[in-house]
Amino acid sequence: AAGNELTDIQQDALADLQTESTLKTLNDQLRAAMDAVDSYDDQIEELRKNGYSSSGSSTAVANAQTAYDAAKAAYDAAASEYSAALIAYQTASEDVKNGTTANEISVKEANAASKKALVDLAKVKMDNTAEAYDKATTALASAKSAASSVAAVNTQIASLETAKDNAKTSVNSLKEQIRLQQETTALTKEQINTKTDEINADTYAAAEAGVAANEAQASAAAVQVAQAKTALSHYTVTAPISGTIESISVKENQMAQTGATAYTISNKDNMVVTFRVTEAVASALSIGDTVTAERGGASYSGVITEIGGMADAQTKLFQVKASLGAAEGLASGVSMKVYADTQKASDVITIPYDALYFQGGDSYVFVAEGGKAVRRPITVGLMDDTAVEVIDGLGMDDNVIVTWSSQLKDGSLIEIAGENTKSTEKDSATDSTTTGEEGSADKTTPAEDASESEVE
């Protein structure tokens, strides 16, 4: 009777060992490994379904590079054509002053007018090719970025294939362990049936120890699950600003690319324009400088808040950001022109641009002295479309003649507008003058690559 009671205890311990520990653990692990294989298959199929192609991306980059080279060559040619037309026009304008008869002057003026028309046509052509050049630059950068994304996806697929193979190996290994465990269980039952009298309390203690060991493994697995959940919580992404979601680039349960934008959020209370400039312009700008942005006839004032310290690998331009404040009526993501002062001069003498003449590379003006026009050579500094900085050659009290006449020459008798003086010479010119002004001259240039400036 005692022997039978001991056999019952041993059989119960063996049943607990088989059901609650080894076989259950192995089967759970097998199911998890098989689920992992299915998950990897789904992810790989989804990536391949999207049609990623290395050859297609390489072709796109090559086509974009060809278009970029053609657009750049067209722009360079148009710029050269414009420069040549401008020089021809300036030469023709100077030649008008050399006319001696009314008929000769009329012919020279007509020639200057035709040269001016060619300048206007060349300017339109240059602006059109500049726009095409900007678009080709953007298209090339986009094609290269897309090629990088394709390479990253192919790498990801290869990684998933490796993980899938490892999971399959785990499945086969677990199946083999289960088979061996089942054989061991069958053998143990046979031993119990043939050697019941030999089983003692030590065998039961060993069975309990096995159960305890498996329970310890289960506890360790639970700790790993808790750690995994904690790590998963670290992947929560928080937006750095409050605002309105403009676009969404990710979907639930899909793989996200490294560095890719997940959400685009705009804050209309502080619009930011991003533009790119050359190294020379970047070095002339400073944080806090004011800029003017234009779009659709509207103008917005802003302040530079950020100047990039590294040039773009493709365009060799430096990124600059400026805050436009609320910028009422301005939408996010649009392109606009940005202007910034790159050179400044204060407390200098300035004259109107129309009063300035050039000959043989030298600059000069006509000043009124004793009722005559006197040619005065000057040295100029900064200039824009309306004003010119005079470094040397003029004083604050000089009267500069600002109205052009075909009869305006060195020594010509003149009559200053508003004064009751008359010339005794029929060839005298009636003109207006201005005195030298003390002020400031700025050189304002549109930020380079202005067509790529973007509002955030």
C-alpha positions as CSV (number, residue, x, y, z in Angstrom):
1,A,0.0,0.0,0.0
2,A,2.8,2.3,0.8
3,G,4.4,1.5,-2.5
4,N,1.2,2.4,-4.4
5,E,0.8,5.7,-2.5
6,L,4.4,6.6,-3.5
7,T,3.8,5.7,-7.1
8,D,0.7,8.1,-7.2
9,I,2.8,10.9,-5.8
10,Q,5.5,10.3,-8.4
11,Q,3.0,10.2,-11.2
12,D,1.4,13.4,-10.1
13,A,4.8,15.2,-10.0
14,L,5.7,13.9,-13.5
15,A,2.3,15.1,-14.8
16,D,2.9,18.6,-13.3
17,L,6.4,18.7,-14.8
18,Q,5.1,17.7,-18.3
19,T,2.0,19.9,-18.4
20,E,3.0,23.0,-16.5
21,S,6.6,23.5,-17.6
22,T,8.6,22.0,-20.3
23,L,6.0,21.1,-23.0
24,K,3.9,24.2,-22.3
25,T,7.0,26.5,-22.5
26,L,8.3,24.8,-25.7
27,N,4.9,25.0,-27.4
28,D,4.5,28.7,-26.5
29,Q,8.0,29.4,-27.9
30,L,7.1,27.5,-31.1
31,R,3.9,29.5,-31.7
32,A,5.8,32.8,-31.1
33,A,8.6,31.8,-33.6
34,M,6.0,30.8,-36.2
35,D,4.2,34.1,-35.7
36,A,7.5,36.0,-36.2
37,V,8.0,34.1,-39.5
38,D,4.6,35.2,-40.7
39,S,5.2,38.8,-39.6
40,Y,8.5,39.0,-41.5
41,D,6.8,37.6,-44.6
42,D,4.1,40.3,-44.4
43,Q,6.6,43.1,-44.0
44,I,8.8,41.9,-46.9
45,E,5.7,41.5,-49.1
46,E,4.5,45.0,-48.3
47,L,7.9,46.6,-49.1
48,R,8.2,44.7,-52.4
49,K,4.6,45.6,-53.3
50,N,5.5,49.3,-53.1
51,G,7.6,48.8,-56.3
52,Y,11.0,49.9,-55.0
53,S,13.6,49.5,-57.8
54,S,17.3,50.3,-57.6
55,S,17.5,50.5,-61.5
56,G,14.5,52.8,-61.7
57,S,16.0,55.2,-59.2
58,S,19.4,55.2,-60.9
59,T,17.7,56.1,-64.2
60,A,15.7,58.9,-62.6
61,V,18.9,60.4,-61.2
62,A,20.7,60.1,-64.6
63,N,17.7,61.8,-66.3
64,A,17.6,64.6,-63.7
65,Q,21.3,65.2,-64.0
66,T,21.0,65.5,-67.8
67,A,18.1,68.0,-67.4
68,Y,20.1,69.9,-64.8
69,D,23.2,70.2,-67.0
70,A,21.1,71.4,-69.9
71,A,19.3,73.9,-67.8
72,K,22.5,75.3,-66.4
73,A,24.1,75.6,-69.8
74,A,21.0,77.4,-71.1
75,Y,21.1,79.8,-68.1
76,D,24.8,80.5,-68.6
77,A,24.3,81.2,-72.3
78,A,21.4,83.5,-71.6
79,A,23.3,85.4,-68.9
80,S,26.2,85.9,-71.3
81,E,23.8,87.1,-74.0
82,Y,22.2,89.6,-71.5
83,S,25.7,90.9,-70.5
84,A,26.7,91.5,-74.1
85,A,23.4,93.2,-74.9
86,L,23.8,95.5,-71.9
87,I,27.3,96.5,-72.9
88,A,26.1,97.2,-76.5
89,Y,23.3,99.4,-75.2
90,Q,25.6,101.4,-72.9
91,T,28.0,101.9,-75.8
92,A,25.1,103.1,-78.1
93,S,23.8,105.4,-75.3
94,E,27.3,107.0,-75.0
95,D,27.5,107.3,-78.7
96,V,24.4,109.5,-78.8
97,K,26.3,112.2,-77.0
98,N,28.8,112.3,-79.9
99,G,26.2,113.3,-82.5
100,T,26.8,116.7,-84.1
101,T,23.7,117.2,-86.1
102,A,20.0,116.7,-85.3
103,N,19.8,114.0,-88.0
104,E,22.9,112.2,-86.7
105,I,21.6,112.4,-83.1
106,S,18.2,111.0,-84.2
107,V,19.9,108.0,-85.9
108,K,22.1,107.3,-82.9
109,E,19.1,107.6,-80.5
110,A,17.2,105.1,-82.7
111,N,20.2,102.7,-82.6
112,A,20.3,103.1,-78.8
113,A,16.6,102.3,-78.6
114,S,17.0,99.1,-80.6
115,K,19.9,98.1,-78.4
116,K,17.6,98.7,-75.3
117,A,15.0,96.4,-76.8
118,L,17.6,93.7,-77.2
119,V,18.5,94.1,-73.6
120,D,14.9,93.7,-72.5
121,L,14.5,90.5,-74.6
122,A,17.8,89.1,-73.3
123,K,16.6,89.8,-69.7
124,V,13.3,88.0,-70.2
125,K,15.2,85.0,-71.7
126,M,17.7,85.0,-68.8
127,D,14.8,85.1,-66.2
128,N,13.1,82.2,-68.0
129,T,16.2,80.0,-68.1
130,A,16.9,80.9,-64.4
131,E,13.5,79.5,-63.4
132,A,14.1,76.3,-65.4
133,Y,17.5,76.0,-63.8
134,D,16.1,76.3,-60.3
135,K,13.5,73.7,-61.1
136,A,16.1,71.3,-62.5
137,T,18.2,71.8,-59.4
138,T,15.2,70.9,-57.2
139,A,14.4,67.9,-59.4
140,L,18.0,66.5,-59.2
141,A,18.0,66.8,-55.4
142,S,14.7,65.0,-55.2
143,A,15.8,62.2,-57.5
144,K,19.0,61.6,-55.5
145,S,17.0,61.7,-52.2
146,A,14.6,59.1,-53.7
147,A,17.5,56.9,-54.7
148,S,18.9,57.0,-51.2
149,S,15.4,55.9,-49.9
150,V,15.3,53.0,-52.3
151,A,18.8,51.8,-51.1
152,A,17.6,52.0,-47.5
153,V,14.5,50.0,-48.2
154,N,16.5,47.3,-50.0
155,T,18.8,47.1,-47.0
156,Q,15.7,46.8,-44.8
157,I,14.4,43.9,-46.9
158,A,17.7,42.1,-46.7
159,S,17.7,42.5,-42.9
160,L,14.1,41.2,-42.7
161,E,15.1,38.2,-44.8
162,T,17.9,37.4,-42.4
163,A,15.6,37.7,-39.4
164,K,13.1,35.5,-41.1
165,D,15.7,32.8,-41.7
166,N,16.8,33.0,-38.1
167,A,13.1,32.6,-37.0
168,K,12.7,29.5,-39.2
169,T,15.8,28.0,-37.7
170,S,14.3,28.6,-34.2
171,V,11.0,26.9,-35.3
172,N,12.9,23.8,-36.5
173,S,15.0,23.7,-33.3
174,L,11.9,24.0,-31.1
175,K,10.1,21.2,-33.0
176,E,13.1,19.0,-32.4
177,Q,13.1,19.9,-28.7
178,I,9.4,19.1,-28.4
179,R,9.9,15.7,-30.1
180,L,12.8,14.8,-27.7
181,Q,10.7,16.0,-24.7
182,Q,7.8,13.8,-25.8
183,E,10.1,10.8,-26.2
184,T,11.5,11.5,-22.7
185,T,8.0,11.7,-21.3
186,A,7.1,8.4,-22.8
187,L,10.2,6.8,-21.5
188,T,9.7,8.2,-18.0
189,K,6.1,6.8,-17.9
190,E,7.5,3.4,-18.9
191,Q,10.1,3.5,-16.2
192,I,7.4,4.5,-13.7
193,N,5.3,1.5,-14.7
194,T,8.3,-1.0,-14.5
195,K,10.2,0.5,-11.5
196,T,7.4,1.7,-9.3
197,D,9.0,0.2,-6.2
198,E,12.3,2.0,-6.8
199,I,10.8,5.5,-7.0
200,N,11.2,7.4,-3.7
201,A,10.9,10.8,-2.2
202,D,14.1,11.9,-3.9
203,T,12.6,11.4,-7.4
204,Y,9.6,13.6,-6.4
205,A,11.9,16.3,-5.0
206,A,13.8,16.3,-8.4
207,A,10.5,16.7,-10.2
208,E,9.6,19.6,-8.0
209,A,13.0,21.1,-8.6
210,G,12.3,20.8,-12.4
211,V,9.0,22.6,-12.0
212,A,10.6,25.3,-9.9
213,A,13.3,25.8,-12.5
214,N,10.7,26.2,-15.3
215,E,8.8,28.6,-13.1
216,A,12.0,30.6,-12.7
217,Q,12.4,30.7,-16.5
218,A,8.8,31.9,-16.9
219,S,9.5,34.7,-14.3
220,A,12.6,35.8,-16.2
221,A,10.6,35.9,-19.4
222,A,8.0,38.1,-17.7
223,V,10.7,40.5,-16.7
224,Q,11.9,40.6,-20.3
225,V,8.4,41.4,-21.5
226,A,8.1,44.2,-19.0
227,Q,11.5,45.6,-20.2
228,A,10.4,45.4,-23.8
229,K,7.2,47.4,-23.0
230,T,9.3,50.0,-21.2
231,A,11.6,50.3,-24.2
232,L,8.5,50.6,-26.5
233,S,7.3,53.5,-24.5
234,H,10.5,55.4,-25.3
235,Y,9.4,55.5,-29.0
236,T,6.6,58.0,-28.3
237,V,7.3,61.1,-30.5
238,T,6.1,64.5,-29.2
239,A,5.8,67.5,-31.5
240,P,8.1,70.4,-30.6
241,I,5.4,73.1,-31.4
242,S,1.6,73.4,-31.2
243,G,-0.3,74.1,-34.4
244,T,-2.3,72.5,-37.2
245,I,-1.3,69.2,-38.9
246,E,-0.8,70.0,-42.6
247,S,0.3,66.5,-43.8
248,I,0.9,63.0,-42.5
249,S,3.7,60.8,-44.0
250,V,3.4,57.6,-41.8
251,K,0.8,54.9,-41.3
252,E,0.1,52.7,-38.3
253,N,2.0,49.3,-38.4
254,Q,4.2,50.4,-41.4
255,M,7.9,50.7,-41.3
256,A,9.2,54.3,-40.9
257,Q,12.3,55.5,-42.8
258,T,15.2,57.0,-40.8
259,G,15.1,60.8,-40.9
260,A,11.8,60.9,-42.8
261,T,9.2,63.5,-41.7
262,A,6.2,61.9,-39.9
263,Y,3.9,64.9,-39.6
264,T,4.1,68.5,-40.9
265,I,2.7,70.9,-38.3
266,S,2.3,74.6,-39.0
267,N,1.9,77.5,-36.6
268,K,0.4,80.5,-38.3
269,D,1.4,82.8,-35.4
270,N,5.1,82.5,-36.3
271,M,5.7,81.8,-40.0
272,V,9.3,81.0,-41.0
273,V,10.7,81.4,-44.5
274,T,13.7,79.1,-45.5
275,F,16.0,80.1,-48.3
276,R,19.5,79.3,-49.6
277,V,22.4,81.6,-50.4
278,T,26.0,81.4,-51.6
279,E,28.9,81.4,-49.1
280,A,29.7,85.1,-49.9
281,V,26.1,86.2,-49.1
282,A,25.9,83.9,-46.0
283,S,29.1,85.5,-44.6
284,A,27.6,89.0,-45.1
285,L,24.4,88.1,-43.2
286,S,23.9,88.1,-39.4
287,I,21.3,86.8,-36.9
288,G,18.8,89.6,-36.4
289,D,19.2,91.2,-39.9
290,T,16.0,92.2,-41.5
291,V,14.7,90.7,-44.8
292,T,11.8,91.4,-47.1
293,A,9.8,88.5,-48.6
294,E,7.4,89.0,-51.6
295,R,4.7,86.8,-53.0
296,G,1.8,87.6,-55.2
297,G,2.3,91.4,-54.9
298,A,2.3,91.2,-51.1
299,S,5.4,92.1,-49.0
300,Y,6.4,90.7,-45.6
301,S,9.1,91.9,-43.2
302,G,11.1,89.3,-41.3
303,V,14.2,88.8,-39.1
304,I,16.9,86.3,-39.7
305,T,16.9,83.7,-36.9
306,E,19.2,81.0,-38.2
307,I,22.2,80.8,-40.7
308,G,23.4,77.3,-41.6
309,G,27.1,76.6,-41.0
310,M,27.4,73.8,-43.7
311,A,26.8,74.0,-47.4
312,D,24.4,71.6,-49.1
313,A,26.3,68.8,-50.7
314,Q,24.5,69.2,-54.0
315,T,23.8,72.9,-54.4
316,K,26.8,74.2,-52.4
317,L,24.4,76.8,-50.9
318,F,23.9,77.7,-47.2
319,Q,20.4,77.4,-45.6
320,V,19.0,80.6,-43.9
321,K,15.8,80.9,-41.9
322,A,13.9,84.1,-41.1
323,S,10.8,84.7,-38.9
324,L,7.9,86.5,-40.6
325,G,5.7,86.6,-37.6
326,A,2.0,86.0,-38.2
327,A,2.3,87.0,-42.0
328,E,-1.5,87.2,-42.5
329,G,-2.7,85.7,-45.8
330,L,0.5,83.6,-46.4
331,A,0.1,79.9,-46.8
332,S,2.5,77.2,-45.6
333,G,4.7,75.4,-48.2
334,V,4.6,78.1,-50.9
335,S,7.6,79.7,-52.7
336,M,8.5,83.4,-52.6
337,K,11.3,85.9,-53.3
338,V,13.5,87.0,-50.4
339,Y,15.6,90.2,-50.4
340,A,18.3,91.0,-47.9
341,D,21.0,93.7,-47.6
342,T,24.4,92.2,-48.2
343,Q,26.5,95.4,-48.2
344,K,25.9,98.8,-46.5
345,A,27.5,102.2,-46.4
346,S,26.4,105.1,-44.0
347,D,27.2,108.8,-43.9
348,V,28.3,109.0,-47.6
349,I,27.5,111.3,-50.5
350,T,24.9,109.8,-52.9
351,I,23.6,111.0,-56.3
352,P,20.7,109.7,-58.4
353,Y,21.7,106.8,-60.7
354,D,20.4,108.6,-63.8
355,A,23.0,111.4,-63.2
356,L,25.9,109.0,-63.6
357,Y,27.8,108.5,-67.0
358,F,30.5,106.0,-68.1
359,Q,33.2,106.3,-70.8
360,G,36.1,103.9,-71.3
361,G,35.5,102.3,-67.9
362,D,35.6,105.7,-66.1
363,S,32.6,107.3,-64.3
364,Y,31.7,111.0,-64.4
365,V,28.9,113.5,-63.8
366,F,28.1,117.0,-65.1
367,V,28.0,119.8,-62.4
368,A,26.7,123.3,-62.8
369,E,29.4,125.9,-62.5
370,G,29.0,129.5,-63.6
371,G,26.1,128.8,-65.9
372,K,28.0,126.0,-67.7
373,A,28.0,122.2,-67.6
374,V,31.4,121.0,-66.3
375,R,32.3,117.3,-66.7
376,R,33.6,116.0,-63.4
377,P,35.3,112.6,-63.0
378,I,34.2,110.7,-59.8
379,T,35.0,107.5,-58.0
380,V,31.8,105.5,-57.2
381,G,31.2,102.8,-54.5
382,L,27.9,100.9,-53.8
383,M,25.0,101.5,-56.1
384,D,21.5,100.1,-56.8
385,D,18.8,101.0,-59.3
386,T,18.1,104.5,-57.8
387,A,21.2,105.8,-56.0
388,V,25.0,105.7,-56.3
389,E,27.6,106.2,-53.6
390,V,30.3,108.8,-54.5
391,I,33.6,108.1,-52.8
392,D,35.7,110.9,-54.4
393,G,35.2,113.8,-56.8
394,L,32.1,115.6,-55.4
395,G,31.5,117.8,-52.4
396,M,28.3,118.5,-50.5
397,D,27.9,121.9,-52.2
398,D,28.3,120.7,-55.8
399,N,25.2,121.0,-58.1
400,V,24.9,117.8,-60.1
401,I,23.0,117.9,-63.3
402,V,20.4,115.0,-63.3
403,T,18.5,115.6,-66.5
404,W,20.0,114.2,-69.7
405,S,20.1,116.1,-73.0
406,S,21.7,115.3,-76.3
407,Q,23.3,118.8,-76.1
408,L,24.8,118.3,-72.7
409,K,28.6,118.4,-73.0
410,D,31.5,119.7,-71.1
411,G,31.3,123.6,-71.3
412,S,27.7,123.7,-72.6
413,L,25.7,126.8,-71.4
414,I,22.9,125.7,-69.1
415,E,19.8,127.1,-67.4
416,I,18.9,125.7,-64.0
417,A,15.2,124.9,-63.7
418,G,13.5,127.4,-61.5
419,E,16.0,130.3,-62.0
420,N,15.3,133.4,-64.2
421,T,18.3,133.1,-66.3
422,K,18.5,132.9,-70.1
423,S,21.2,131.6,-72.4
424,T,22.4,133.6,-75.3
425,E,23.4,130.5,-77.1
426,K,20.8,128.5,-79.2
427,D,22.6,125.3,-78.3
428,S,22.3,125.8,-74.5
429,A,20.6,123.0,-72.6
430,T,17.8,123.5,-70.1
431,D,18.5,121.2,-67.2
432,S,17.8,120.5,-63.5
433,T,20.4,120.0,-60.8
434,T,20.7,118.5,-57.4
435,T,23.3,119.1,-54.7
436,G,25.3,116.3,-53.2
437,E,23.4,114.5,-50.5
438,E,24.8,112.9,-47.4
439,G,23.0,109.6,-46.7
440,S,23.3,105.9,-46.9
441,A,23.7,103.5,-49.8
442,D,22.6,99.9,-49.6
443,K,23.2,97.0,-51.9
444,T,20.1,94.9,-51.7
445,T,20.1,91.6,-53.5
446,P,17.6,88.8,-53.8
447,A,18.7,85.8,-51.8
448,E,20.2,83.3,-54.2
449,D,18.0,80.3,-55.3
450,A,15.0,82.5,-54.2
451,S,12.7,80.2,-56.2
452,E,13.4,77.5,-53.6
453,S,12.6,79.6,-50.5
454,E,9.8,77.9,-48.6
455,V,7.4,79.2,-45.9
456,E,6.9,77.0,-42.8
